[in-house]
Amino acid sequence: MSINLGMPALPPPTLAPRRKTRQIKVGKVLVGGDAPVSVQSMTTTPTNDVNKTLQQIAELTAAGCDIVRVACPRQEDADALAEIAQHSQIPVIADIHFQPGYVFAAIEAGCAAVRVNPGNIRKFDDQVKEIAAAAKDHGTSLRIGVNAGSLDKRLLEKYGKATPEALVESAVWEASLFEEHDFHDFKISVKHNDPVIMVRAYELLAERGDWPLHLGVTEAGPAFQGTIKSSVAFGALLSKGIGDTIRVSLSAPPVEEVKVGLQILQSLNLRERKLEIVSCPSCGRAQVDVYTLAEQVTAGLEGMEVPLRVAVMGCVVNGPGEAREADLGVASGNGKGQIFVKGEVIKTVPEAAIVETLIEEAMRIAEEMGDPVEPGTPTVTAG
């Protein structure tokens, strides 16, 4: 019997159509318009240490990062940009604060884009014409990055604090300065550490123009807290079609930011789903150690990147139904496990053989799908 494996051929449903935005280029990556939502991260190495920075960029690239940002606080960092931009496998954005001269250095160095923080760069408004001309000459796009922590003093005096309205007014003002010089190759971010303020700011900004938007909750916190805050904020906006590129800011290794960002997009069907482990949270009905089973299956399938949903279920109530819905699954009970492939029971095995059997079947399915096994990290989703 032939069994159709993997995700459906038709595009999966999304919660809302993407907002219509103008499209820009960040190196080889398109942002906005009908381009997929891209995932960004930022290196944590000293930028002037070229080897360490390129090594971290390689790790981010392997994790699925589309665009990488590097900090440029010092002259030695600006001097390193050309070599980094030349050898990076993904587009490099230079992150500029305080020194307008570094903006021009980054453009000359061949960076794919430059992030400018108008609230921090000295005499920024006076430099816009020259920045726009240089960026246009080199085909470099920009990001106008407005942050709650570096809002223009004039707006802080007007609003009293970094309200959504203050963030948007700052962004729209800076955008207008570039547009006065017929420069439109930029995206905008209005970041805040409070997801509620951040979401409202992006909603207001989306109403004001067709600029592509970069989503971010700034200073989101440690991995657990930051993941929750970013997921809530991004989910609220992306579910309305708002957002063209994202960066999850975590006090954690940058690769973790990429993993969370990709998983957010996959969960909203904005990226092709890869390997997904669906496991029940366990309860008094469970007749097997679901936690251990899920961990062992996850470890055994690490490195497999195929559109495959594997269900690890621990009881006879929801187990069979959930296992049937998955591409591959097990419903466990009474010391045995029924192994399902696309809704069909293919065998029943002793509890001790469940993990081995699931891994063998997953490998077989991956081979039939013609997808190679590559380094990657599956995710466990509690059902």
N, C-alpha and C positions, 0 to 999 in steps of 0.2 A: 504494500500500500504506500502511495506517495503522500508524504506529509509536507505541507507548506510551512517552512520554518522562517523565523525572523519577524520583524515588524511589518505592518501592512504596506503595500506598494503605494497606496494613495497617501497624500500629505496628511499628517495627523491634525486633528482640529486644534485651534487655538482659541483663547478666550475673547480676543478682539483683533480686528485688522490692525496692522502696523500703521502708526501715524505717518502721514505723507511728509517727508522731509527732503531737503535738498541733499544731494550726495557729494561727499568729498573723498579725497584719497589720502590715506596715511601710508605712504609708500605703496606697497602692492595690495594693501587692504582697503576695500571700499567701506565707507561708513555712511549710513543714512540711505534714503531711497528704499530700494528693495533688497539691499545687501543684508546678509544675516547679522544679527546682533553679535558683535565681537567682544572678546574677553581680554582685558588688560591686567597687567600687574606692574610692580615696580621693584627694581633691584634694591638690595640692602647693602651691597658692597660699596666701598669707596670707589667712585666712578673713575678716579685716576689710576686705580689698580685695574688695568685693562684686562689682564688674564683672568682675575677672579670675577670681574663683571661679565666677561664673555662666557665663562663657565656657568655662572648663574643664569644667564640668558639662555644657554643651551638646555639647562634643566627645565626652565620655564617653557621653552619651545616643545620639549618632549612631553610636557604635561598638557599641552594643548593651548598654550597662550598664543594669542594672535598679534598682540602689540605690547611692547615693553617700554616703560618709562625709566629714565635714569636721572638722578639728581645732579644738579650743576651749581653748587654753592661757591666754588672756588675756581681760580684761574686754571689750576692744574686739571680740574675736572673738564673745563671747557676745552683744554688742549687735548684731552683724551677722546673727545667725541668723534673725531674723524675716523680713528681706527676702530672704535666700537661700532659705529654706523656701517662701516665697510664690511666688517666680519660677522655682524649679527645675522642670524637666519630669519629674524622677523623685524618689522619696522621699529625703529627706535625713536622715542619722543624725548626731547631734552626738557627737563623740568626747571624753569627759571624763576627765581625770586630775586628781588632787590637790584640786581645789576642789569640794566638794559643792554650793556655791551655783550653780555653772554647770549642774548637772543640772536644777535647778528653772528656771533661765533658759531652757534649751533646751526644756523641756516647755512653758513659757509661750509661747515663740516659735513654737510650732506645728511643731517638728521631728517627723518621722514616727516616729523612735525615738531612743533615747539609748544609747550604748555606755558602760558604766561599768566601770572597772577597780578591783575591790575592794582589790587589793593596794596601790594607789596613793592612793586617795581617803582623806583624813584622817577618822578616826572614821566610816568608812563604815557599820559595823554599827549605830551609833547613829542613822543617818539613814534606815534602810530603811523604817520605817513611813511616814515623811513622803514619801519618794520614791514608794513604792507607791501612796499615796493620790493624790498629784498626777498620776502617770502614768495611774491608773485614771480620774480625773476628766476628763482630756484625751484619752483613747483612745490614749495613747502606749505603744508597746511598748519593751522594753529588751533590750539584750544584755549578759549577764554575761561579760565578756572576761577570762579568766585567761591571763596570760602567764608564761613561764618567767622572764623578766627582772624581773618585779615580783610575785613570789610572796610571800604573807604570811610574815613572819619566823618566826611560830610553826611553820609547816609546813617552812620551810627548816631550822629546828633539829631538827624531828622526823625528816625524811628525809635531811638532809645536803645535798641538792641538788634540782633540779626534776625529779623522777622522774615517770613517768606517774601513779603512785599519788598523789603530792603534788598534781599539777595537778587530778586528779579530786576529791580530797578537798576542795580549795579550792572548786571549782565546785559540788559538791553542797552544801557548807555554805552558800554564798551563796544558792543556789537555795532552800534550806530557809527562810532568813530571809524571803524574799519570799512563799513559800507559806504561812508562818505568818500572814501578813496577807492571805491569800486573793488574792494577785496571781500570775497564771500567764502573763501575756502577755510572755514573755521567751524568748530563745534563748540558747544557751551556746556559748562557744568555749574551747578549751584549747590554746593555740598554743605551739609550740616550734620552734627553728630546726633541730632534728635530725628528719628525716622519720620515722625509726624510733620515736623517743620520742613524736612527735606522733601517729602512727598508733595506737600502743598506747594512748595516753591517750584518744583518741576511741572506740576499741573498748571500753575499760573504762567510759567515760561512757555509751555507748549501752546498756550492760547495766544501768545504774542507774536509768534513768527514760526517759520518753517525750518529753523536751524536744527541740524542734527544734535542730539543731546547725549552727553556722557553721564551715566548715572554713578553715584557714589555716596555712601554714608561715611563722612570723614571721621577719623579717630573712632572707628566702630568698636575697638576694644580687643580683648583676648579672643582666641579662636571660637569658643562656644558662644559668648555674648555677641561677638562681631558677626558670626554666621547668622544668628537669629535676627539681629537688627537689619543686616543687609538683605536677608531673604524676605523679611516682611516688607521692607521699603521697595525693593526691586519687584517683588511680586505684585504689590499694589499698583506700581506704575506700568510694568510690562504687561500686566493683564488688561490694561487699557490701551495698549499699543504705544506707550510712551517709553522711549529709550532706544538708542542705536548702538551703544557700546557701554560696557560696564567694567568697574573695578571694585572688587571686594577688598576693603581695607581691614587687615587683621594684624594683631600683634602676634604674628606667627610667620614661619617661613613662607616666602612668596608663592611657592608651589601650592601651598594649601589654599591661597587665595584663588588660584586658577581652578583647582578642583571644585571649590564651593561655587564659583561663578558658572562653570560648565554645568554643574548639577542643577543650579537654579534654572538655567536655560532649558536643559533637558526636561525638567519637571513641568515646564510650561509649553513643551513641544516647540520651542524656538530653536532647538538644536536636535539633530538626530540622536535618539537615545542609544547609548552604548549598552554594555553589560549592566544589568540592574538586578540586584538581589532583593526580592520581596520576602520578608519574614514576619511572622506574627510576633506580637510583643510578649507572648507567653501569658498564661493565666492558670487558674486551678484546673482547667480542662486538659491542659497539655499532658501528654503521656510520654514525652521525650524531653531531653534537655535542648530546647530550641536555641538558646543562646550559643551553646557550644556548636551545635550543628551549623548555624548561620555563620559563625566565625570560621569554622573549618572549611566550609564551602567557599566563603569569600577568599580565604587565604589560598585555597587550591586553584581558584580561577583567576587569581591576580595575574595580569599580563594579557588577558583576553579582552579584545575590544571589538565586539560584534554586537549588533542590535538584538540582544537576547535577554529575555526576562526569565529569571529563575526564581521559583517560589519554594521556600522552605517552611512548611507548615507543620504544627505540632499536635493537632487534635482532629477528631472526626467531625467536628461541627462545621467550621469554615474551611478546613484543610482541603477536602476534595474539590470544592468549588473554586477556591483560589488557585489550586494547582492546575486545574483544567484551563483557567484563563491565561496562565503563563505559557511561554514557549516550552519550558521544561520545569518540572516541579515534583515535589514529594509531599504526600499526605501521610503523616506518621501516627502510629498507634498500636498498642498491644505488641510492642517489640518488633514491629515490622514497618516497612515503608512502601507505599504504592508509588511507583515512578510513572509520571505522566509526561508525554510529549504531545504538545498541541491538543490537549484534551483527551488523548487516548492513553489508557493504562497499558504500558508496554511490559512491565514486570513488577513483581513484588519481591522485596529483598529484606533480609534481616536488618535490624536497626544498626548493627555494627558495620554493615556494608553500604549504608545510605550515602555517606559522603563520597566514597570511592566511586559508586555508581553514578552519582550526579556529575562528578567531574569527568568521568569517561564519556557520558552521554553529551555533555556540553562540548567536549573536544571533538566528538564525532560530528555534532551539528555544525560547529565552526568550520570544520574541514569541508563539509558538504556545501556550506555557504561560500566557500572559496576565500574566506578571510584569514589572513595570517594572524598568528598570536604575537602581539606586540606589547611592550611594557605599558602598563596602565593600572589604574586602581578602580575596582568595582565598588559600588556603594551598597550599603545595607539600608533598606527602607522598611521601617516598621509598619506593618499593615494592621 
